[in-house]
Amino acid sequence: MASRLEDGEPFPTAFWLTCPHQSEALAALESSGAAAAWTKRVAADPGLAAAVRSADAAYRAARAAEGGGGDACTAVGVAGQADPLVVKCLHARLAARLAGIGDPVGAGVLEELEAGPGTECGDDRCGSAP
């Protein structure tokens, strides 16, 4: 089942952000308190909260579909969060958005990254074979 590690331990992460450039930019955003700011924003905006709940449901459905209909992590959604309105990991939110989940936090973070300085990725690690 996709929601388990090889040893059988439940593992809720379905999508990974693999771009080193985006990962580093998001680490800087998280260090500056952006995840907590998103949690406050979601709490203050009922429309945004509804969109986040919808994205969480889509994330759970995608994880179950990847697991052939089974999901070892039904109690948690994006980034292993039990409460879908708490933003813990911007990396997971962006990865979900890039995977086609309509996560408004991931979309907002992507817009912020695209509008910031150094948006062109000069990092060739994504194109190189390990």
N, CA, C and O atoms as a GROMACS GRO file, in nm:
protein
  520
    1MET      N    1   0.085  -0.117   0.000
    1MET     CA    2   0.000   0.000   0.000
    1MET      C    3   0.090   0.123   0.000
    1MET      O    4   0.191   0.128   0.069
    2ALA      N    5   0.050   0.224  -0.080
    2ALA     CA    6   0.133   0.343  -0.097
    2ALA      C    7   0.149   0.425   0.031
    2ALA      O    8   0.246   0.499   0.043
    3SER      N    9   0.058   0.414   0.125
    3SER     CA   10   0.067   0.495   0.246
    3SER      C   11   0.142   0.424   0.360
    3SER      O   12   0.124   0.454   0.478
    4ARG      N   13   0.227   0.331   0.320
    4ARG     CA   14   0.312   0.260   0.417
    4ARG      C   15   0.455   0.256   0.365
    4ARG      O   16   0.479   0.251   0.245
    5LEU      N   17   0.549   0.260   0.459
    5LEU     CA   18   0.689   0.242   0.424
    5LEU      C   19   0.715   0.094   0.397
    5LEU      O   20   0.629   0.010   0.421
    6GLU      N   21   0.832   0.063   0.348
    6GLU     CA   22   0.865  -0.077   0.317
    6GLU      C   23   0.850  -0.169   0.437
    6GLU      O   24   0.815  -0.286   0.422
    7ASP      N   25   0.876  -0.116   0.558
    7ASP     CA   26   0.865  -0.199   0.678
    7ASP      C   27   0.722  -0.208   0.731
    7ASP      O   28   0.697  -0.270   0.835
    8GLY      N   29   0.627  -0.145   0.660
    8GLY     CA   30   0.487  -0.151   0.699
    8GLY      C   31   0.438  -0.034   0.783
    8GLY      O   32   0.318  -0.023   0.809
    9GLU      N   33   0.528   0.053   0.826
    9GLU     CA   34   0.489   0.168   0.908
    9GLU      C   35   0.404   0.265   0.825
    9GLU      O   36   0.440   0.297   0.712
   10PRO      N   37   0.292   0.312   0.882
   10PRO     CA   38   0.210   0.410   0.810
   10PRO      C   39   0.291   0.537   0.779
   10PRO      O   40   0.368   0.584   0.862
   11PHE      N   41   0.272   0.590   0.660
   11PHE     CA   42   0.344   0.709   0.615
   11PHE      C   43   0.251   0.792   0.529
   11PHE      O   44   0.216   0.751   0.418
   12PRO      N   45   0.209   0.911   0.577
   12PRO     CA   46   0.104   0.986   0.510
   12PRO      C   47   0.147   1.070   0.390
   12PRO      O   48   0.060   1.117   0.316
   13THR      N   49   0.274   1.090   0.367
   13THR     CA   50   0.317   1.178   0.259
   13THR      C   51   0.298   1.110   0.124
   13THR      O   52   0.355   1.004   0.097
   14ALA      N   53   0.217   1.173   0.038
   14ALA     CA   54   0.190   1.117  -0.093
   14ALA      C   55   0.270   1.185  -0.204
   14ALA      O   56   0.303   1.122  -0.305
   15PHE      N   57   0.302   1.311  -0.185
   15PHE     CA   58   0.372   1.388  -0.288
   15PHE      C   59   0.494   1.456  -0.227
   15PHE      O   60   0.491   1.504  -0.114
   16TRP      N   61   0.603   1.459  -0.305
   16TRP     CA   62   0.729   1.516  -0.258
   16TRP      C   63   0.769   1.632  -0.348
   16TRP      O   64   0.753   1.626  -0.470
   17LEU      N   65   0.822   1.736  -0.289
   17LEU     CA   66   0.880   1.845  -0.366
   17LEU      C   67   1.026   1.809  -0.388
   17LEU      O   68   1.103   1.803  -0.292
   18THR      N   69   1.065   1.786  -0.511
   18THR     CA   70   1.200   1.738  -0.539
   18THR      C   71   1.292   1.845  -0.596
   18THR      O   72   1.413   1.823  -0.603
   19CYS      N   73   1.240   1.957  -0.638
   19CYS     CA   74   1.322   2.062  -0.696
   19CYS      C   75   1.407   2.127  -0.587
   19CYS      O   76   1.352   2.187  -0.494
   20PRO      N   77   1.539   2.118  -0.595
   20PRO     CA   78   1.624   2.178  -0.493
   20PRO      C   79   1.605   2.329  -0.481
   20PRO      O   80   1.609   2.384  -0.371
   21HIS      N   81   1.585   2.395  -0.593
   21HIS     CA   82   1.566   2.540  -0.594
   21HIS      C   83   1.441   2.577  -0.514
   21HIS      O   84   1.446   2.664  -0.428
   22GLN      N   85   1.328   2.511  -0.544
   22GLN     CA   86   1.204   2.539  -0.473
   22GLN      C   87   1.214   2.498  -0.326
   22GLN      O   88   1.163   2.568  -0.238
   23SER      N   89   1.278   2.385  -0.300
   23SER     CA   90   1.292   2.339  -0.162
   23SER      C   91   1.368   2.439  -0.077
   23SER      O   92   1.330   2.467   0.037
   24GLU      N   93   1.476   2.493  -0.131
   24GLU     CA   94   1.555   2.592  -0.057
   24GLU      C   95   1.476   2.721  -0.036
   24GLU      O   96   1.482   2.780   0.072
   25ALA      N   97   1.402   2.764  -0.138
   25ALA     CA   98   1.322   2.886  -0.125
   25ALA      C   99   1.212   2.866  -0.021
   25ALA      O  100   1.184   2.957   0.057
   26LEU      N  101   1.150   2.749  -0.019
   26LEU     CA  102   1.046   2.723   0.079
   26LEU      C  103   1.102   2.709   0.219
   26LEU      O  104   1.036   2.749   0.316
   27ALA      N  105   1.220   2.654   0.232
   27ALA     CA  106   1.283   2.646   0.364
   27ALA      C  107   1.302   2.787   0.422
   27ALA      O  108   1.280   2.810   0.540
   28ALA      N  109   1.340   2.879   0.337
   28ALA     CA  110   1.357   3.018   0.382
   28ALA      C  111   1.223   3.078   0.422
   28ALA      O  112   1.214   3.149   0.523
   29LEU      N  113   1.118   3.051   0.344
   29LEU     CA  114   0.985   3.100   0.380
   29LEU      C  115   0.938   3.041   0.512
   29LEU      O  116   0.886   3.112   0.598
   30GLU      N  117   0.956   2.911   0.529
   30GLU     CA  118   0.915   2.847   0.654
   30GLU      C  119   0.992   2.904   0.773
   30GLU      O  120   0.934   2.926   0.880
   31SER      N  121   1.120   2.929   0.755
   31SER     CA  122   1.201   2.985   0.863
   31SER      C  123   1.155   3.125   0.901
   31SER      O  124   1.172   3.168   1.015
   32SER      N  125   1.097   3.196   0.807
   32SER     CA  126   1.050   3.332   0.834
   32SER      C  127   0.909   3.334   0.894
   32SER      O  128   0.855   3.442   0.919
   33GLY      N  129   0.849   3.217   0.916
   33GLY     CA  130   0.717   3.211   0.979
   33GLY      C  131   0.600   3.205   0.882
   33GLY      O  132   0.486   3.227   0.922
   34ALA      N  133   0.626   3.175   0.756
   34ALA     CA  134   0.520   3.176   0.656
   34ALA      C  135   0.413   3.070   0.682
   34ALA      O  136   0.296   3.095   0.654
   35ALA      N  137   0.449   2.953   0.734
   35ALA     CA  138   0.349   2.850   0.760
   35ALA      C  139   0.250   2.898   0.867
   35ALA      O  140   0.129   2.880   0.852
   36ALA      N  141   0.300   2.958   0.973
   36ALA     CA  142   0.213   3.010   1.078
   36ALA      C  143   0.125   3.124   1.024
   36ALA      O  144   0.008   3.136   1.061
   37ALA      N  145   0.181   3.205   0.936
   37ALA     CA  146   0.104   3.314   0.875
   37ALA      C  147  -0.010   3.257   0.790
   37ALA      O  148  -0.120   3.312   0.789
   38TRP      N  149   0.017   3.148   0.718
   38TRP     CA  150  -0.088   3.084   0.639
   38TRP      C  151  -0.196   3.027   0.730
   38TRP      O  152  -0.315   3.037   0.698
   39THR      N  153  -0.158   2.968   0.842
   39THR     CA  154  -0.258   2.915   0.936
   39THR      C  155  -0.349   3.027   0.984
   39THR      O  156  -0.471   3.008   0.991
   40LYS      N  157  -0.293   3.143   1.017
   40LYS     CA  158  -0.374   3.258   1.061
   40LYS      C  159  -0.464   3.306   0.948
   40LYS      O  160  -0.581   3.340   0.971
   41ARG      N  161  -0.411   3.309   0.828
   41ARG     CA  162  -0.489   3.354   0.713
   41ARG      C  163  -0.607   3.260   0.688
   41ARG      O  164  -0.718   3.306   0.662
   42VAL      N  165  -0.583   3.130   0.696
   42VAL     CA  166  -0.690   3.031   0.676
   42VAL      C  167  -0.797   3.047   0.785
   42VAL      O  168  -0.916   3.039   0.757
   43ALA      N  169  -0.755   3.069   0.909
   43ALA     CA  170  -0.849   3.084   1.020
   43ALA      C  171  -0.937   3.208   1.004
   43ALA      O  172  -1.050   3.210   1.051
   44ALA      N  173  -0.886   3.310   0.940
   44ALA     CA  174  -0.957   3.437   0.927
   44ALA      C  175  -1.046   3.444   0.802
   44ALA      O  176  -1.126   3.538   0.790
   45ASP      N  177  -1.035   3.349   0.711
   45ASP     CA  178  -1.105   3.357   0.583
   45ASP      C  179  -1.186   3.229   0.559
   45ASP      O  180  -1.129   3.126   0.520
   46PRO      N  181  -1.317   3.234   0.582
   46PRO     CA  182  -1.399   3.113   0.565
   46PRO      C  183  -1.392   3.052   0.425
   46PRO      O  184  -1.396   2.930   0.411
   47GLY      N  185  -1.381   3.134   0.323
   47GLY     CA  186  -1.370   3.082   0.187
   47GLY      C  187  -1.240   3.006   0.165
   47GLY      O  188  -1.238   2.900   0.104
   48LEU      N  189  -1.133   3.063   0.217
   48LEU     CA  190  -1.003   2.997   0.208
   48LEU      C  191  -1.004   2.868   0.288
   48LEU      O  192  -0.950   2.766   0.245
   49ALA      N  193  -1.066   2.872   0.406
   49ALA     CA  194  -1.075   2.751   0.489
   49ALA      C  195  -1.151   2.641   0.416
   49ALA      O  196  -1.111   2.525   0.423
   50ALA      N  197  -1.258   2.675   0.347
   50ALA     CA  198  -1.334   2.575   0.272
   50ALA      C  199  -1.249   2.517   0.158
   50ALA      O  200  -1.254   2.397   0.132
   51ALA      N  201  -1.172   2.602   0.092
   51ALA     CA  202  -1.085   2.554  -0.017
   51ALA      C  203  -0.975   2.464   0.037
   51ALA      O  204  -0.937   2.366  -0.028
   52VAL      N  205  -0.923   2.495   0.155
   52VAL     CA  206  -0.819   2.412   0.217
   52VAL      C  207  -0.878   2.277   0.257
   52VAL      O  208  -0.813   2.173   0.239
   53ARG      N  209  -0.998   2.277   0.312
   53ARG     CA  210  -1.064   2.150   0.346
   53ARG      C  211  -1.086   2.064   0.222
   53ARG      O  212  -1.067   1.942   0.224
   54SER      N  213  -1.127   2.128   0.114
   54SER     CA  214  -1.149   2.056  -0.012
   54SER      C  215  -1.018   1.996  -0.064
   54SER      O  216  -1.015   1.882  -0.110
   55ALA      N  217  -0.911   2.073  -0.056
   55ALA     CA  218  -0.780   2.024  -0.100
   55ALA      C  219  -0.735   1.907  -0.013
   55ALA      O  220  -0.678   1.810  -0.063
   56ASP      N  221  -0.761   1.916   0.117
   56ASP     CA  222  -0.724   1.807   0.208
   56ASP      C  223  -0.800   1.679   0.171
   56ASP      O  224  -0.742   1.570   0.169
   57ALA      N  225  -0.928   1.693   0.141
   57ALA     CA  226  -1.008   1.576   0.101
   57ALA      C  227  -0.955   1.517  -0.030
   57ALA      O  228  -0.949   1.395  -0.045
   58ALA      N  229  -0.918   1.603  -0.123
   58ALA     CA  230  -0.863   1.555  -0.251
   58ALA      C  231  -0.729   1.486  -0.228
   58ALA      O  232  -0.700   1.386  -0.294
   59TYR      N  233  -0.649   1.537  -0.137
   59TYR     CA  234  -0.520   1.477  -0.104
   59TYR      C  235  -0.541   1.335  -0.049
   59TYR      O  236  -0.475   1.240  -0.092
   60ARG      N  237  -0.633   1.324   0.045
   60ARG     CA  238  -0.662   1.193   0.105
   60ARG      C  239  -0.714   1.095   0.000
   60ARG      O  240  -0.677   0.977   0.000
   61ALA      N  241  -0.799   1.143  -0.090
   61ALA     CA  242  -0.853   1.057  -0.196
   61ALA      C  243  -0.743   1.013  -0.292
   61ALA      O  244  -0.740   0.897  -0.334
   62ALA      N  245  -0.652   1.104  -0.325
   62ALA     CA  246  -0.541   1.068  -0.414
   62ALA      C  247  -0.450   0.966  -0.348
   62ALA      O  248  -0.402   0.873  -0.414
   63ARG      N  249  -0.425   0.983  -0.218
   63ARG     CA  250  -0.340   0.887  -0.146
   63ARG      C  251  -0.405   0.750  -0.142
   63ARG      O  252  -0.338   0.649  -0.161
   64ALA      N  253  -0.535   0.746  -0.118
   64ALA     CA  254  -0.607   0.618  -0.116
   64ALA      C  255  -0.606   0.554  -0.255
   64ALA      O  256  -0.589   0.433  -0.267
   65ALA      N  257  -0.624   0.634  -0.359
   65ALA     CA  258  -0.622   0.581  -0.496
   65ALA      C  259  -0.485   0.523  -0.528
   65ALA      O  260  -0.476   0.418  -0.592
   66GLU      N  261  -0.380   0.591  -0.486
   66GLU     CA  262  -0.244   0.542  -0.509
   66GLU      C  263  -0.223   0.409  -0.437
   66GLU      O  264  -0.145   0.325  -0.482
   67GLY      N  265  -0.291   0.392  -0.325
   67GLY     CA  266  -0.281   0.268  -0.248
   67GLY      C  267  -0.380   0.162  -0.292
   67GLY      O  268  -0.404   0.065  -0.220
   68GLY      N  269  -0.438   0.179  -0.409
   68GLY     CA  270  -0.533   0.080  -0.459
   68GLY      C  271  -0.665   0.082  -0.384
   68GLY      O  272  -0.735  -0.019  -0.379
   69GLY      N  273  -0.698   0.196  -0.324
   69GLY     CA  274  -0.822   0.209  -0.250
   69GLY      C  275  -0.804   0.201  -0.100
   69GLY      O  276  -0.894   0.236  -0.024
   70GLY      N  277  -0.687   0.156  -0.057
   70GLY     CA  278  -0.659   0.149   0.086
   70GLY      C  279  -0.571   0.264   0.130
   70GLY      O  280  -0.490   0.314   0.052
   71ASP      N  281  -0.587   0.306   0.253
   71ASP     CA  282  -0.507   0.416   0.307
   71ASP      C  283  -0.480   0.388   0.454
   71ASP      O  284  -0.572   0.385   0.536
   72ALA      N  285  -0.355   0.367   0.487
   72ALA     CA  286  -0.316   0.339   0.626
   72ALA      C  287  -0.315   0.465   0.712
   72ALA      O  288  -0.292   0.458   0.832
   73CYS      N  289  -0.340   0.580   0.650
   73CYS     CA  290  -0.328   0.709   0.722
   73CYS      C  291  -0.456   0.791   0.712
   73CYS      O  292  -0.451   0.912   0.690
   74THR      N  293  -0.570   0.726   0.726
   74THR     CA  294  -0.697   0.796   0.707
   74THR      C  295  -0.720   0.911   0.805
   74THR      O  296  -0.799   1.001   0.776
   75ALA      N  297  -0.653   0.910   0.919
   75ALA     CA  298  -0.676   1.013   1.020
   75ALA      C  299  -0.602   1.143   0.991
   75ALA      O  300  -0.624   1.243   1.060
   76VAL      N  301  -0.515   1.144   0.891
   76VAL     CA  302  -0.436   1.263   0.862
   76VAL      C  303  -0.438   1.296   0.714
   76VAL      O  304  -0.461   1.210   0.629
   77GLY      N  305  -0.413   1.424   0.684
   77GLY     CA  306  -0.411   1.470   0.546
   77GLY      C  307  -0.273   1.518   0.505
   77GLY      O  308  -0.172   1.453   0.531
   78VAL      N  309  -0.270   1.635   0.442
   78VAL     CA  310  -0.145   1.693   0.391
   78VAL      C  311  -0.044   1.708   0.505
   78VAL      O  312  -0.078   1.760   0.611
   79ALA      N  313   0.077   1.663   0.482
   79ALA     CA  314   0.187   1.674   0.578
   79ALA      C  315   0.158   1.605   0.711
   79ALA      O  316   0.215   1.640   0.814
   80GLY      N  317   0.069   1.506   0.708
   80GLY     CA  318   0.038   1.432   0.830
   80GLY      C  319  -0.045   1.512   0.930
   80GLY      O  320  -0.047   1.478   1.049
   81GLN      N  321  -0.112   1.614   0.884
   81GLN     CA  322  -0.191   1.699   0.974
   81GLN      C  323  -0.329   1.638   0.998
   81GLN      O  324  -0.399   1.603   0.903
   82ALA      N  325  -0.367   1.627   1.124
   82ALA     CA  326  -0.502   1.583   1.159
   82ALA      C  327  -0.602   1.695   1.134
   82ALA      O  328  -0.715   1.670   1.092
   83ASP      N  329  -0.560   1.819   1.158
   83ASP     CA  330  -0.645   1.936   1.135
   83ASP      C  331  -0.607   1.996   1.002
   83ASP      O  332  -0.498   2.052   0.988
   84PRO      N  333  -0.694   1.986   0.902
   84PRO     CA  334  -0.658   2.035   0.769
   84PRO      C  335  -0.637   2.186   0.762
   84PRO      O  336  -0.581   2.236   0.665
   85LEU      N  337  -0.682   2.259   0.865
   85LEU     CA  338  -0.669   2.404   0.863
   85LEU      C  339  -0.539   2.454   0.924
   85LEU      O  340  -0.514   2.574   0.926
   86VAL      N  341  -0.456   2.363   0.972
   86VAL     CA  342  -0.325   2.399   1.024
   86VAL      C  343  -0.223   2.378   0.912
   86VAL      O  344  -0.212   2.268   0.856
   87VAL      N  345  -0.149   2.481   0.882
   87VAL     CA  346  -0.046   2.472   0.778
   87VAL      C  347   0.086   2.446   0.847
   87VAL      O  348   0.138   2.530   0.920
   88LYS      N  349   0.140   2.328   0.822
   88LYS     CA  350   0.263   2.286   0.888
   88LYS      C  351   0.382   2.286   0.792
   88LYS      O  352   0.492   2.329   0.829
   89CYS      N  353   0.361   2.240   0.671
   89CYS     CA  354   0.473   2.219   0.580
   89CYS      C  355   0.440   2.277   0.442
   89CYS      O  356   0.358   2.222   0.368
   90LEU      N  357   0.504   2.387   0.409
   90LEU     CA  358   0.481   2.450   0.279
   90LEU      C  359   0.530   2.360   0.166
   90LEU      O  360   0.475   2.363   0.056
   91HIS      N  361   0.634   2.282   0.193
   91HIS     CA  362   0.686   2.189   0.092
   91HIS      C  363   0.577   2.091   0.048
   91HIS      O  364   0.558   2.068  -0.071
   92ALA      N  365   0.507   2.033   0.144
   92ALA     CA  366   0.402   1.936   0.114
   92ALA      C  367   0.285   2.002   0.042
   92ALA      O  368   0.226   1.943  -0.048
   93ARG      N  369   0.252   2.124   0.081
   93ARG     CA  370   0.143   2.196   0.016
   93ARG      C  371   0.175   2.226  -0.130
   93ARG      O  372   0.091   2.209  -0.218
   94LEU      N  373   0.297   2.271  -0.157
   94LEU     CA  374   0.336   2.300  -0.294
   94LEU      C  375   0.345   2.171  -0.375
   94LEU      O  376   0.302   2.168  -0.491
   95ALA      N  377   0.400   2.066  -0.318
   95ALA     CA  378   0.408   1.938  -0.390
   95ALA      C  379   0.269   1.889  -0.428
   95ALA      O  380   0.249   1.839  -0.539
   96ALA      N  381   0.174   1.902  -0.338
   96ALA     CA  382   0.036   1.861  -0.367
   96ALA      C  383  -0.020   1.945  -0.481
   96ALA      O  384  -0.086   1.892  -0.571
   97ARG      N  385   0.004   2.074  -0.477
   97ARG     CA  386  -0.045   2.164  -0.583
   97ARG      C  387   0.016   2.125  -0.718
   97ARG      O  388  -0.054   2.118  -0.818
   98LEU      N  389   0.145   2.101  -0.719
   98LEU     CA  390   0.212   2.065  -0.844
   98LEU      C  391   0.168   1.928  -0.896
   98LEU      O  392   0.179   1.900  -1.015
   99ALA      N  393   0.116   1.844  -0.806
   99ALA     CA  394   0.066   1.711  -0.844
   99ALA      C  395  -0.079   1.717  -0.891
   99ALA      O  396  -0.137   1.615  -0.928
  100GLY      N  397  -0.138   1.836  -0.890
  100GLY     CA  398  -0.274   1.852  -0.939
  100GLY      C  399  -0.381   1.867  -0.834
  100GLY      O  400  -0.499   1.878  -0.867
  101ILE      N  401  -0.343   1.867  -0.707
  101ILE     CA  402  -0.438   1.891  -0.599
  101ILE      C  403  -0.460   2.043  -0.592
  101ILE      O  404  -0.363   2.119  -0.592
  102GLY      N  405  -0.583   2.086  -0.586
  102GLY     CA  406  -0.613   2.230  -0.584
  102GLY      C  407  -0.589   2.294  -0.449
  102GLY      O  408  -0.679   2.357  -0.394
  103ASP      N  409  -0.471   2.280  -0.396
  103ASP     CA  410  -0.438   2.334  -0.265
  103ASP      C  411  -0.412   2.485  -0.276
  103ASP      O  412  -0.315   2.525  -0.341
  104PRO      N  413  -0.497   2.568  -0.214
  104PRO     CA  414  -0.478   2.712  -0.226
  104PRO      C  415  -0.352   2.762  -0.156
  104PRO      O  416  -0.295   2.864  -0.197
  105VAL      N  417  -0.308   2.694  -0.054
  105VAL     CA  418  -0.183   2.733   0.012
  105VAL      C  419  -0.067   2.705  -0.083
  105VAL      O  420   0.021   2.790  -0.102
  106GLY      N  421  -0.065   2.587  -0.144
  106GLY     CA  422   0.038   2.555  -0.241
  106GLY      C  423   0.038   2.653  -0.357
  106GLY      O  424   0.144   2.695  -0.404
  107ALA      N  425  -0.082   2.691  -0.405
  107ALA     CA  426  -0.092   2.788  -0.515
  107ALA      C  427  -0.038   2.924  -0.472
  107ALA      O  428   0.032   2.990  -0.548
  108GLY      N  429  -0.072   2.965  -0.351
  108GLY     CA  430  -0.023   3.095  -0.301
  108GLY      C  431   0.128   3.097  -0.283
  108GLY      O  432   0.193   3.196  -0.314
  109VAL      N  433   0.181   2.988  -0.234
  109VAL     CA  434   0.326   2.977  -0.216
  109VAL      C  435   0.396   2.980  -0.352
  109VAL      O  436   0.500   3.044  -0.368
  110LEU      N  437   0.339   2.910  -0.450
  110LEU     CA  438   0.397   2.910  -0.584
  110LEU      C  439   0.397   3.050  -0.643
  110LEU      O  440   0.495   3.092  -0.704
  111GLU      N  441   0.288   3.122  -0.625
  111GLU     CA  442   0.282   3.260  -0.673
  111GLU      C  443   0.389   3.345  -0.606
  111GLU      O  444   0.454   3.427  -0.670
  112GLU      N  445   0.407   3.326  -0.477
  112GLU     CA  446   0.508   3.402  -0.403
  112GLU      C  447   0.648   3.370  -0.454
  112GLU      O  448   0.731   3.459  -0.470
  113LEU      N  449   0.674   3.243  -0.479
  113LEU     CA  450   0.806   3.204  -0.530
  113LEU      C  451   0.829   3.263  -0.669
  113LEU      O  452   0.939   3.310  -0.699
  114GLU      N  453   0.727   3.260  -0.753
  114GLU     CA  454   0.741   3.310  -0.890
  114GLU      C  455   0.757   3.461  -0.894
  114GLU      O  456   0.817   3.514  -0.987
  115ALA      N  457   0.705   3.531  -0.793
  115ALA     CA  458   0.714   3.677  -0.790
  115ALA      C  459   0.841   3.726  -0.724
  115ALA      O  460   0.878   3.842  -0.738
  116GLY      N  461   0.910   3.638  -0.653
  116GLY     CA  462   1.028   3.679  -0.577
  116GLY      C  463   1.152   3.691  -0.662
  116GLY      O  464   1.152   3.655  -0.780
  117PRO      N  465   1.257   3.743  -0.601
  117PRO     CA  466   1.385   3.754  -0.672
  117PRO      C  467   1.445   3.616  -0.696
  117PRO      O  468   1.426   3.523  -0.617
  118GLY      N  469   1.516   3.604  -0.804
  118GLY     CA  470   1.583   3.478  -0.832
  118GLY      C  471   1.487   3.367  -0.868
  118GLY      O  472   1.511   3.251  -0.835
  119THR      N  473   1.377   3.401  -0.938
  119THR     CA  474   1.277   3.300  -0.969
  119THR      C  475   1.323   3.204  -1.078
  119THR      O  476   1.273   3.092  -1.087
  120GLU      N  477   1.416   3.246  -1.158
  120GLU     CA  478   1.469   3.156  -1.260
  120GLU      C  479   1.565   3.060  -1.194
  120GLU      O  480   1.659   3.101  -1.126
  121CYS      N  481   1.542   2.934  -1.215
  121CYS     CA  482   1.626   2.833  -1.152
  121CYS      C  483   1.750   2.807  -1.237
  121CYS      O  484   1.740   2.761  -1.351
  122GLY      N  485   1.864   2.836  -1.181
  122GLY     CA  486   1.989   2.808  -1.248
  122GLY      C  487   2.052   2.680  -1.196
  122GLY      O  488   2.166   2.649  -1.229
  123ASP      N  489   1.977   2.608  -1.116
  123ASP     CA  490   2.025   2.486  -1.052
  123ASP      C  491   2.010   2.369  -1.148
  123ASP      O  492   1.899   2.341  -1.193
  124ASP      N  493   2.119   2.301  -1.181
  124ASP     CA  494   2.111   2.192  -1.276
  124ASP      C  495   2.096   2.054  -1.210
  124ASP      O  496   2.103   1.952  -1.278
  125ARG      N  497   2.074   2.051  -1.077
  125ARG     CA  498   2.060   1.922  -1.008
  125ARG      C  499   1.937   1.844  -1.054
  125ARG      O  500   1.940   1.722  -1.053
  126CYS      N  501   1.830   1.912  -1.092
  126CYS     CA  502   1.708   1.841  -1.134
  126CYS      C  503   1.731   1.762  -1.262
  126CYS      O  504   1.671   1.656  -1.281
  127GLY      N  505   1.816   1.810  -1.349
  127GLY     CA  506   1.838   1.745  -1.476
  127GLY      C  507   1.952   1.646  -1.477
  127GLY      O  508   1.976   1.582  -1.578
  128SER      N  509   2.021   1.631  -1.366
  128SER     CA  510   2.135   1.541  -1.363
  128SER      C  511   2.097   1.407  -1.304
  128SER      O  512   2.019   1.400  -1.209
  129ALA      N  513   2.152   1.302  -1.358
  129ALA     CA  514   2.127   1.167  -1.307
  129ALA      C  515   2.207   1.144  -1.180
  129ALA      O  516   2.320   1.191  -1.166
  130PRO      N  517   2.148   1.070  -1.086
  130PRO     CA  518   2.221   1.042  -0.960
  130PRO      C  519   2.340   0.952  -0.982
  130PRO      O  520   2.411   0.919  -0.887
   0.00000   0.00000   0.00000
